[in-house]
Amino acid sequence: MVKSRNIVVQVLLSIVTCGIYGIYWFITLTDDAAKKSGDASLNGVKAFLFTLITCGIYGYYWYYKMGKTLKAAGDANGVAADDNSVLYLILGLFGLGIVNYCIMQSDLNKMADIQG
């Protein structure tokens, strides 16, 4: 079950906790996208650890992969979703990862609303 989350609350919690909640949000975004797309290879904890181990380099791949995964999830769930993989990558390169999280959460919220 994918839960719809308030994006403003997610951003505020990430700021107030100095990014610690952002780690949780990263993990849940990954896990929710995996559930909705049916991609069993995605795992939020693994993605976070790979990003940590590679000093953030894996994070750029993760942005790209999430764009593709959310597009596939949208197609599988009958929701209009764009392939934002290149946009996520560019925003990530400019240090705007929080914007990526917001866009990803918006797409996941659309899919959570239709699950019943």
DOMARKOL-140803 format. One record per residue: x, y, z of N, C-alpha, C in turn; residue number from 0. Coordinates in Angstrom, 3 decimals. Atoms other than C-alpha are relative to their C-alpha. Example, Ala and Ser with C-alpha at 12.3 -4.5 7.8 and 13.67 -1.06 7.14 Angstrom:
BEGIN
<<0.890 -1.190 0.000> <12.300 -4.500 7.800> <0.900 1.200 0.000> 0>
<<-0.820 -1.190 -0.060> <13.670 -1.060 7.140> <-0.770 1.090 0.730> 1>
This chain:
BEGIN
<<0.837 -1.180 0.000> <0.000 0.000 0.000> <0.885 1.247 0.000> 0>
<<-0.757 -1.246 0.082> <1.428 3.367 -1.028> <-0.834 1.105 0.626> 1>
<<0.685 -1.037 -0.760> <0.521 6.228 1.286> <0.227 1.368 -0.645> 2>
<<-0.114 -1.366 0.493> <-0.207 9.739 0.034> <0.596 0.858 1.119> 3>
<<-0.682 -0.825 -1.004> <2.073 12.214 1.828> <-0.099 1.473 -0.376> 4>
<<0.048 -1.434 0.199> <1.768 15.970 2.252> <1.423 0.500 -0.284> 5>
<<-1.335 -0.403 0.435> <4.714 17.441 0.368> <0.565 1.129 0.869> 6>
<<-0.468 -1.124 -0.822> <4.918 20.637 2.438> <0.502 -0.519 1.351> 7>
<<-0.409 0.576 -1.288> <5.089 18.619 5.669> <1.324 -0.746 -0.159> 8>
<<-1.230 0.750 0.245> <7.790 16.382 4.163> <1.207 0.941 -0.091> 9>
<<-1.091 -0.968 0.161> <9.918 19.391 3.196> <0.328 0.653 1.343> 10>
<<-0.235 -0.648 -1.294> <9.454 21.117 6.562> <0.686 -0.945 0.985> 11>
<<-0.642 0.971 -0.886> <10.352 17.948 8.471> <1.456 -0.228 -0.398> 12>
<<-1.381 0.172 0.471> <13.453 17.539 6.307> <0.871 1.169 0.432> 13>
<<-0.760 -1.191 -0.393> <14.538 21.103 7.086> <0.195 0.042 1.508> 14>
<<-0.053 -0.098 -1.464> <13.700 21.023 10.805> <0.941 -1.044 0.598> 15>
<<-0.868 1.063 -0.529> <15.571 17.735 11.334> <1.389 0.018 -0.633> 16>
<<-1.313 -0.146 0.648> <18.612 18.981 9.375> <0.301 -1.138 -0.969> 17>
<<-0.188 1.006 1.038> <18.092 16.396 6.662> <-0.214 -1.433 0.433> 18>
<<0.174 1.390 -0.454> <17.571 13.320 8.829> <-1.317 -0.576 -0.512> 19>
<<1.269 0.483 0.539> <13.914 13.065 7.831> <0.105 -0.182 -1.513> 20>
<<-0.214 0.141 1.436> <15.087 13.528 4.235> <0.518 -1.380 -0.373> 21>
<<-0.489 1.364 0.236> <16.877 10.187 4.510> <-1.172 -0.972 0.004> 22>
<<1.195 0.847 -0.062> <13.628 8.517 5.566> <-0.857 0.205 -1.244> 23>
<<0.802 -0.310 1.178> <11.820 10.286 2.717> <0.609 -0.643 -1.249> 24>
<<-0.720 0.645 1.100> <14.466 9.063 0.231> <-0.333 -1.492 -0.049> 25>
<<0.248 1.443 -0.078> <13.966 5.489 1.414> <-1.446 -0.321 -0.349> 26>
<<1.404 0.280 0.284> <10.163 5.659 1.317> <-0.362 0.303 -1.454> 27>
<<0.228 -0.272 1.421> <10.159 7.274 -2.140> <0.430 -1.186 -0.851> 28>
<<-0.532 1.127 0.764> <12.285 4.434 -3.442> <-0.880 -1.231 0.165> 29>
<<0.829 1.180 -0.261> <10.214 1.714 -1.780> <-1.394 0.124 -0.616> 30>
<<1.327 -0.208 0.582> <6.896 3.239 -2.886> <0.038 -0.097 -1.524> 31>
<<-0.134 0.097 1.457> <8.094 3.603 -6.482> <0.182 -1.459 -0.423> 32>
<<-0.199 1.421 0.301> <9.232 -0.024 -6.422> <-1.318 -0.758 0.088> 33>
<<1.300 0.670 -0.158> <5.811 -1.157 -5.160> <-0.918 0.305 -1.172> 34>
<<0.927 -0.396 1.054> <3.870 0.807 -7.755> <0.446 -0.463 -1.384> 35>
<<-0.491 0.424 1.315> <6.112 -0.206 -10.667> <0.163 -1.511 -0.094> 36>
<<-0.226 1.447 -0.009> <6.548 -3.826 -9.601> <1.463 -0.363 -0.188> 37>
<<-1.441 0.219 0.166> <10.351 -3.443 -9.766> <0.593 -0.471 1.326> 38>
<<-0.508 0.576 -1.247> <11.640 -5.804 -7.072> <1.479 0.297 0.229> 39>
<<-1.430 -0.278 -0.156> <15.242 -4.719 -7.707> <0.252 1.283 0.790> 40>
<<-0.162 -1.248 -0.743> <14.652 -1.331 -6.062> <-0.214 -0.233 1.485> 41>
<<0.099 0.096 -1.446> <15.237 -1.108 -2.334> <0.530 1.307 0.582> 42>
<<-0.355 -1.301 -0.525> <15.318 2.160 -0.413> <1.251 0.006 0.864> 43>
<<-1.162 0.056 -0.889> <17.847 1.127 2.219> <1.269 -0.261 -0.806> 44>
<<-1.168 0.278 0.847> <20.207 -0.337 -0.389> <0.403 1.241 -0.795> 45>
<<-0.296 -1.200 0.785> <19.914 2.794 -2.532> <0.666 1.054 0.868> 46>
<<-0.608 -0.980 -0.900> <20.704 4.987 0.467> <1.432 -0.402 0.347> 47>
<<-1.350 0.464 -0.345> <23.691 2.852 1.473> <0.967 0.137 -1.175> 48>
<<-0.851 -0.162 1.184> <25.053 2.820 -2.104> <0.353 1.472 -0.199> 49>
<<-0.263 -1.434 0.128> <24.707 6.620 -2.209> <1.019 0.446 1.040> 50>
<<-0.921 -0.341 -1.082> <26.506 6.902 1.122> <1.404 -0.529 -0.287> 51>
<<-1.295 0.642 0.266> <29.295 4.482 0.148> <0.739 0.679 -1.154> 52>
<<-0.631 -0.619 1.170> <29.927 6.209 -3.196> <0.109 1.518 0.128> 53>
<<-0.090 -1.446 -0.263> <29.922 9.685 -1.600> <-0.939 0.804 -0.908> 54>
<<1.028 -0.702 0.754> <26.781 10.660 -3.516> <-0.069 -0.309 -1.475> 55>
<<-0.011 0.268 1.439> <27.718 9.410 -6.979> <-1.176 -0.886 -0.403> 56>
<<1.136 0.871 0.310> <25.113 6.628 -6.895> <-1.307 0.796 0.000> 57>
<<1.201 -0.826 -0.062> <22.550 9.309 -6.064> <-0.395 0.554 -1.352> 58>
<<0.312 -0.507 1.337> <22.801 10.686 -9.597> <-0.628 -1.094 -0.856> 59>
<<0.621 1.131 0.695> <22.064 7.260 -11.020> <-1.410 -0.225 0.550> 60>
<<1.301 0.200 -0.640> <19.202 6.972 -8.514> <-1.016 0.995 -0.552> 61>
<<0.920 -0.995 0.579> <17.654 10.223 -9.821> <-0.489 -0.473 -1.367> 62>
<<0.350 0.448 1.348> <17.744 8.888 -13.366> <-0.908 -1.235 0.058> 63>
<<0.766 1.246 -0.134> <16.451 5.453 -12.342> <-1.416 0.273 0.524> 64>
<<1.321 -0.330 -0.538> <13.584 6.967 -10.336> <-0.892 0.634 -1.063> 65>
<<0.784 -0.570 1.093> <12.474 8.975 -13.365> <-0.579 -1.085 -0.879> 66>
<<0.462 1.126 0.823> <12.263 5.793 -15.425> <-1.006 -0.862 0.757> 67>
<<0.868 0.851 -0.809> <10.648 3.839 -12.578> <-1.369 0.643 0.197> 68>
<<1.281 -0.671 -0.193> <7.963 6.447 -11.920> <-0.797 0.077 -1.294> 69>
<<0.689 0.045 1.291> <7.143 6.586 -15.629> <-0.638 -1.371 -0.188> 70>
<<0.534 1.361 0.117> <6.730 2.794 -15.646> <-1.141 -0.229 0.982> 71>
<<1.056 0.145 -1.002> <4.662 2.958 -12.458> <-1.268 0.729 -0.443> 72>
<<1.157 -0.738 0.505> <2.402 5.597 -13.975> <-0.700 -0.762 -1.108> 73>
<<0.579 0.793 1.090> <1.900 3.500 -17.091> <-0.727 -1.227 0.535> 74>
<<0.597 1.223 -0.562> <1.159 0.393 -15.006> <-1.272 0.291 0.787> 75>
<<1.150 -0.343 -0.827> <-1.388 2.246 -12.861> <-0.998 0.924 -0.693> 76>
<<0.927 -0.830 0.750> <-3.113 4.248 -15.585> <0.032 1.465 0.379> 77>
<<-0.165 -1.401 -0.384> <-1.760 7.595 -14.382> <0.961 0.654 -0.987> 78>
<<-0.886 -0.718 0.913> <-0.280 10.161 -16.730> <1.233 0.456 0.771> 79>
<<-1.266 -0.367 -0.647> <3.359 10.393 -15.628> <1.050 0.221 -1.080> 80>
<<-1.063 -0.308 0.964> <6.203 12.000 -17.519> <1.275 -0.728 0.385> 81>
<<-1.338 0.540 -0.258> <9.666 10.524 -17.875> <0.892 1.182 0.360> 82>
<<-0.772 -1.140 -0.488> <11.492 13.068 -15.730> <1.437 -0.360 0.346> 83>
<<-1.325 0.469 -0.402> <14.752 11.144 -15.506> <1.103 1.029 -0.276> 84>
<<-1.027 -0.994 0.327> <16.852 13.812 -17.263> <-0.183 1.250 0.863> 85>
<<0.276 -1.144 -0.876> <15.149 16.605 -15.302> <0.531 -0.261 1.408> 86>
<<-0.489 0.355 -1.335> <15.909 14.795 -12.027> <1.524 0.056 0.048> 87>
<<-1.463 0.006 0.052> <19.528 14.349 -13.066> <0.550 1.425 -0.006> 88>
<<-0.471 -1.390 0.091> <19.963 18.021 -13.976> <-0.225 0.732 1.324> 89>
<<0.273 -0.651 -1.284> <18.273 19.254 -10.802> <0.949 -0.516 1.084> 90>
<<-0.931 0.577 -0.963> <20.431 16.863 -8.781> <1.404 0.565 -0.142> 91>
<<-1.328 -0.565 0.240> <23.597 18.186 -10.397> <0.109 1.426 0.522> 92>
<<0.011 -1.370 -0.511> <22.576 21.704 -9.355> <-0.346 0.074 1.486> 93>
<<0.242 0.021 -1.444> <21.947 20.606 -5.770> <-1.442 0.207 0.406> 94>
<<1.415 -0.200 -0.282> <18.167 20.748 -5.985> <-0.729 -1.333 0.183> 95>
<<0.583 1.317 -0.238> <17.466 17.208 -4.818> <-1.348 0.062 0.681> 96>
<<1.274 -0.124 -0.698> <14.638 18.381 -2.573> <-1.137 0.269 -0.980> 97>
<<0.999 -0.243 1.044> <12.799 19.599 -5.682> <-0.350 -1.332 -0.673> 98>
<<0.251 1.328 0.564> <13.211 16.120 -7.155> <-0.926 -0.807 0.895> 99>
<<0.832 0.742 -0.948> <11.737 14.590 -4.009> <-1.454 0.464 -0.087> 100>
<<1.357 -0.547 0.074> <8.720 16.913 -4.292> <-0.724 -0.471 -1.260> 101>
<<0.606 0.446 1.253> <8.079 16.019 -7.930> <-0.309 -1.495 0.070> 102>
<<0.212 1.437 -0.135> <8.499 12.312 -7.198> <-1.184 -0.286 0.920> 103>
<<1.100 0.223 -0.945> <6.148 12.519 -4.215> <-1.333 0.383 -0.622> 104>
<<1.227 -0.404 0.691> <3.582 14.356 -6.331> <-0.489 -1.113 -0.919> 105>
<<0.374 1.111 0.881> <3.635 11.539 -8.892> <-0.500 -1.194 0.803> 106>
<<0.430 1.124 -0.838> <3.370 8.909 -6.159> <-1.344 0.278 0.664> 107>
<<1.298 -0.347 -0.591> <0.473 10.782 -4.530> <-1.131 -0.233 -0.993> 108>
<<1.025 0.260 1.032> <-1.439 10.596 -7.823> <-0.308 -1.493 -0.076> 109>
<<0.194 1.451 0.074> <-0.911 6.838 -7.857> <-0.630 -0.552 1.277> 110>
<<0.583 0.438 -1.276> <-1.823 6.468 -4.168> <-1.491 0.299 0.023> 111>
<<1.405 -0.394 0.006> <-5.121 8.257 -4.782> <-0.880 -0.987 -0.767> 112>
<<0.819 0.901 0.821> <-6.266 5.680 -7.348> <-0.031 -1.438 0.514> 113>
<<-0.074 1.400 -0.411> <-5.471 2.536 -5.380> <-1.216 -0.449 0.802> 114>
<<1.234 0.437 -0.637> <-8.798 2.548 -3.623> <-0.079 0.405 1.363> 115>
